[in-house]
Amino acid sequence: MTHLTEQPFLVLNLFTFIATGSIPYNRRMAAPTGTLKRRQRAQADLLLLLVALIWGTAFVAQRVGALNMGVYLFNGMRFLLGALVLLPFAWRDQRQVVKLTRGDALGIALAGLLLFGGISFQQVGLRYTPASNAGFITGLYVVFIPLILMFGRGDGLRRGVLAASLCAGVGLFLLSTGGQLRLAPGDTLELACAVLWAFHVIWIGRLVQRLDALRIAIGQNLLCGGLSLAIGLLLVGEAWPQGVITWWAIVYTGVFSIGVGYTLQVVGQRVAPAADAAILLSLEAVFAALFGWLLLDERLSMVQLLGCGLMLAGMVLAQVQSLARGSKDERE
């Protein structure tokens, strides 16, 4: 396993990056300190920003899939595909992997269940609520995470992170709704999605401290995909997809959004705290709006542009707080 500073940050081949692991996630590796820790954090933040970019570009493909086939079948096929594209890298490193304990397996299973619940609530809710509402309410995890950590055990709340989270939350509201939120029947489902996604990000941040990223990613993708496929075929009776465009939506989101995106999220959270990671991941909405403008000619109002600016300000504030804290720790 290569060390973080032994090779430059490359994204030309994402799968090679995942397999070689520029950011260390092996449980046997000592925690970084000083300058090395700051460099690792910078690369982790870049990874999470890349994840937001991937998820933002995949939003159009997700909309195509959701409109042309059943929710559970769509989720099942793309998450299973996301797991399959990672298996060769897991086999490549199988000699170096420590055997899973029962506790580790249960931890991965919990991550998969949280992911399954969040994704399901989000997709079903999209049938009953506008996309703008869904985008804003789902993104509230960026505010929920620091609050959960504040009331939970073992994590304090830094004022700078809370301020950055609230700034990003307000920005997300303006970007997604244009400043006008009209409640819809599916909003409760989207709120449930936001809560589950918040717990998922927090749990991944803790799980990745003792397990490698590939195991977590493959395990949660298999469980989420398997449950979704079983429900779609056996309980709901959804039909198989028809048309080339729908299959392309499955392949694109399965390979990039799931296979690459969720794996890089796990790798990035090996170093980045959950609350900071949430702020970066929430920029998915900004990238979705940007590519909607570039590819679909969707225009943004001045209020929505202000929302983008506030979200970027939240990201910058979180990074400034992180750098200041790192410099203080290094001096001490």
C-alpha positions in Angstrom: 0.0 0.0 0.0 1.6 3.3 -1.0 1.8 6.2 1.4 0.0 9.5 0.8 3.1 11.5 0.0 4.9 8.8 -2.1 2.9 9.6 -5.2 1.2 12.7 -6.6 -2.5 13.2 -6.6 -3.8 11.7 -9.9 -7.4 11.3 -11.1 -6.7 10.3 -14.7 -7.6 6.7 -13.7 -10.0 6.7 -10.8 -10.1 2.9 -10.4 -6.3 2.7 -10.2 -6.5 5.5 -7.6 -9.0 3.4 -5.5 -7.0 0.3 -5.8 -3.6 1.8 -4.9 -5.0 4.0 -2.2 -3.2 7.4 -2.2 -4.9 8.2 1.1 -4.2 5.4 3.5 -7.2 3.5 4.8 -5.6 0.4 6.1 -6.3 -0.2 9.8 -2.7 -1.1 10.5 -1.4 2.2 9.4 -0.5 4.8 12.1 -2.4 8.0 12.3 -0.6 10.9 10.5 0.7 13.9 12.3 2.0 17.5 11.5 2.6 18.5 7.9 1.7 15.0 6.6 -1.7 15.2 8.3 -2.4 18.5 6.6 -1.5 17.2 3.2 -3.6 14.1 3.7 -6.5 16.3 4.7 -6.1 18.5 1.6 -6.2 15.4 -0.6 -9.2 14.0 1.3 -11.1 17.2 0.7 -10.2 17.2 -3.0 -11.5 13.6 -3.2 -14.8 14.6 -1.5 -15.1 17.6 -3.9 -14.5 15.1 -6.8 -17.3 13.0 -5.4 -19.7 16.0 -5.3 -18.7 16.6 -9.0 -19.4 13.0 -10.0 -22.7 12.9 -8.2 -23.7 16.3 -9.7 -23.0 15.2 -13.2 -24.9 11.9 -12.6 -28.1 13.7 -11.6 -29.4 13.9 -15.1 -28.8 10.1 -15.6 -30.6 9.4 -12.3 -33.6 11.4 -13.4 -33.7 9.4 -16.7 -33.6 6.1 -14.8 -36.3 7.2 -12.2 -38.7 8.3 -15.0 -38.3 5.2 -17.1 -38.3 2.3 -14.6 -39.2 1.3 -11.1 -37.3 2.9 -8.2 -36.2 -0.3 -6.5 -35.1 -2.1 -9.7 -33.1 0.9 -10.8 -31.4 1.2 -7.5 -30.7 -2.5 -7.3 -29.1 -2.8 -10.7 -26.9 0.3 -10.4 -25.7 -0.6 -6.9 -24.9 -4.2 -7.8 -23.1 -2.9 -10.8 -21.1 -0.5 -8.6 -20.1 -3.4 -6.4 -19.1 -5.6 -9.4 -16.7 -3.1 -10.9 -14.8 -3.0 -7.6 -14.4 -6.7 -7.1 -11.3 -7.1 -9.3 -9.5 -4.6 -7.1 -10.6 -6.5 -3.9 -9.3 -9.8 -5.4 -6.0 -8.1 -6.3 -5.4 -7.1 -2.7 -7.0 -10.1 -1.0 -3.6 -11.4 0.4 -3.1 -8.2 2.3 -6.6 -8.1 3.8 -7.2 -9.0 7.4 -10.1 -11.4 8.0 -13.4 -9.7 8.8 -14.7 -10.1 12.4 -18.3 -10.4 13.2 -18.3 -6.8 14.5 -16.8 -5.6 11.2 -19.4 -7.4 9.1 -22.2 -5.9 11.2 -20.7 -2.5 10.8 -20.7 -2.8 7.0 -24.2 -4.2 7.1 -25.4 -1.2 9.1 -23.8 1.1 6.5 -25.6 -0.8 3.7 -29.0 -0.6 5.5 -28.6 3.2 6.1 -27.7 3.6 2.4 -30.6 1.5 1.3 -33.1 3.4 3.5 -31.8 6.8 2.4 -31.7 6.0 -1.3 -35.2 4.4 -1.2 -36.8 7.3 0.6 -35.2 9.8 -1.8 -36.4 8.0 -5.0 -39.9 7.2 -3.8 -40.3 10.8 -2.5 -39.4 12.2 -5.9 -42.7 10.8 -7.2 -44.7 13.0 -4.8 -42.5 16.2 -4.5 -40.8 18.6 -6.9 -37.1 18.0 -7.6 -36.4 21.4 -6.0 -37.9 20.4 -2.7 -36.2 17.0 -2.8 -32.8 18.6 -3.5 -33.1 21.0 -0.6 -34.6 18.7 2.0 -32.2 15.8 1.2 -29.3 18.2 1.5 -30.3 19.2 5.0 -27.9 16.4 6.2 -25.2 19.1 6.0 -27.0 20.8 9.0 -28.1 17.6 10.7 -24.6 16.1 10.9 -23.0 18.7 13.2 -26.2 18.7 15.4 -26.2 14.9 15.7 -22.5 15.0 16.6 -23.1 17.7 19.1 -25.7 15.7 21.0 -23.9 12.4 20.4 -21.1 10.9 22.4 -17.4 11.7 21.8 -17.7 14.6 19.4 -17.8 18.3 20.2 -19.2 21.0 18.0 -16.9 23.6 16.6 -18.5 26.9 16.0 -16.8 27.4 12.7 -18.2 24.1 11.4 -21.7 24.9 12.6 -21.5 28.3 10.9 -20.2 26.7 7.7 -23.0 24.1 7.8 -25.7 26.7 8.3 -24.3 28.8 5.5 -24.3 25.8 3.1 -27.8 24.9 4.2 -29.2 28.4 3.5 -27.3 28.4 0.2 -28.8 25.0 -0.7 -32.3 26.3 0.1 -31.8 29.3 -2.3 -30.3 27.2 -5.0 -32.9 24.4 -4.9 -36.1 26.4 -4.3 -35.2 29.9 -5.6 -36.3 31.2 -2.2 -39.8 29.8 -2.4 -40.5 26.4 -0.8 -44.0 24.9 -1.3 -44.6 21.8 0.9 -45.6 18.7 -1.0 -46.7 15.2 0.2 -43.3 13.6 -0.5 -41.4 16.0 1.6 -41.6 13.8 4.7 -39.9 11.0 2.8 -37.1 13.3 1.7 -36.7 14.5 5.3 -36.3 10.8 6.3 -33.7 10.4 3.6 -31.8 13.4 4.9 -31.7 11.9 8.5 -30.6 8.5 7.3 -27.9 10.0 5.0 -26.6 12.1 7.9 -26.2 8.9 10.0 -24.6 7.1 7.0 -22.0 9.8 6.6 -21.2 9.8 10.4 -21.1 6.0 10.5 -18.8 5.7 7.4 -16.5 8.2 9.1 -16.1 5.9 12.1 -16.2 2.6 10.2 -13.4 3.6 7.8 -11.0 4.1 10.8 -10.8 0.3 11.3 -11.7 -1.1 7.8 -10.4 -0.6 4.3 -12.4 1.4 1.9 -12.9 -1.3 -0.7 -14.5 -3.7 1.8 -16.9 -1.1 3.1 -17.8 0.1 -0.4 -18.4 -3.4 -1.9 -20.2 -4.6 1.2 -22.7 -1.7 1.4 -23.3 -1.7 -2.3 -24.0 -5.4 -2.4 -26.5 -5.2 0.5 -28.2 -2.0 -0.8 -28.4 -3.4 -4.3 -29.5 -6.9 -3.2 -32.3 -5.5 -1.0 -33.5 -3.1 -3.7 -33.5 -5.8 -6.4 -35.4 -8.3 -4.3 -38.0 -5.7 -3.3 -38.4 -4.5 -6.9 -38.8 -8.0 -8.4 -40.4 -10.0 -5.7 -42.6 -7.5 -3.7 -43.4 -4.7 -6.0 -43.2 -6.6 -9.3 -41.3 -3.9 -11.3 -40.6 -4.5 -15.0 -37.1 -4.7 -16.5 -35.9 -1.5 -18.2 -36.6 -0.9 -21.8 -34.7 1.3 -24.2 -31.0 2.1 -24.7 -31.1 5.4 -22.8 -32.4 3.7 -19.6 -29.6 1.1 -19.7 -27.0 3.9 -20.2 -28.4 5.6 -17.1 -27.9 2.4 -15.2 -24.4 1.9 -16.5 -23.3 5.5 -15.9 -24.7 5.8 -12.4 -23.6 2.3 -11.5 -20.0 2.7 -12.6 -19.3 6.4 -11.8 -21.9 7.5 -9.2 -21.8 4.2 -7.2 -18.6 2.4 -8.1 -16.4 5.5 -8.1 -18.3 8.1 -6.1 -19.3 6.1 -3.0 -15.9 4.5 -2.8 -14.0 7.8 -3.0 -16.4 9.1 -0.3 -15.3 6.3 2.0 -11.6 6.9 1.2 -12.0 10.7 1.8 -13.7 10.2 5.1 -10.7 8.2 6.3 -9.2 11.6 7.0 -11.9 14.3 6.7 -14.3 14.7 9.7 -18.0 13.9 9.0 -19.3 17.5 9.4 -16.6 18.9 7.1 -17.2 16.0 4.6 -20.9 16.9 4.5 -20.2 20.5 3.5 -18.1 19.3 0.6 -20.5 16.6 -0.5 -23.4 19.1 -0.4 -21.8 20.9 -3.4 -23.3 18.1 -5.5 -26.3 20.5 -5.9 -24.0 23.3 -7.2 -22.4 20.9 -9.8 -25.8 19.6 -10.7 -27.0 23.1 -11.4 -23.8 23.9 -13.4 -24.1 20.9 -15.6 -27.9 21.4 -16.0 -27.0 24.8 -17.4 -24.2 23.4 -19.7 -26.0 20.3 -20.9 -29.7 21.1 -20.6 -29.7 24.9 -20.9 -31.3 25.3 -17.5 -30.9 28.9 -16.4 -30.3 30.0 -12.8 -31.9 33.1 -11.3 -30.0 35.6 -9.2 -31.3 34.1 -6.0 -30.1 30.7 -7.1 -26.7 32.1 -8.0 -26.6 33.7 -4.5 -27.3 30.2 -3.1 -24.3 28.8 -5.0 -22.2 31.5 -3.6 -23.3 30.8 0.0 -22.6 27.1 -0.4 -19.1 27.9 -1.8 -18.6 30.3 1.2 -19.5 27.5 3.6 -17.0 25.2 2.0 -14.2 27.9 2.2 -15.1 28.6 5.8 -14.9 25.0 6.7 -11.5 24.7 5.1 -10.2 27.9 6.8 -11.2 26.5 10.2 -9.5 23.2 9.4 -6.3 24.8 8.3 -6.3 27.1 11.4 -6.9 24.1 13.7 -4.1 22.1 11.9 -1.6 24.9 12.3 -2.5 25.3 16.0 -2.0 21.5 16.6 1.3 21.6 14.8 2.6 24.5 16.9 1.6 22.6 20.1 
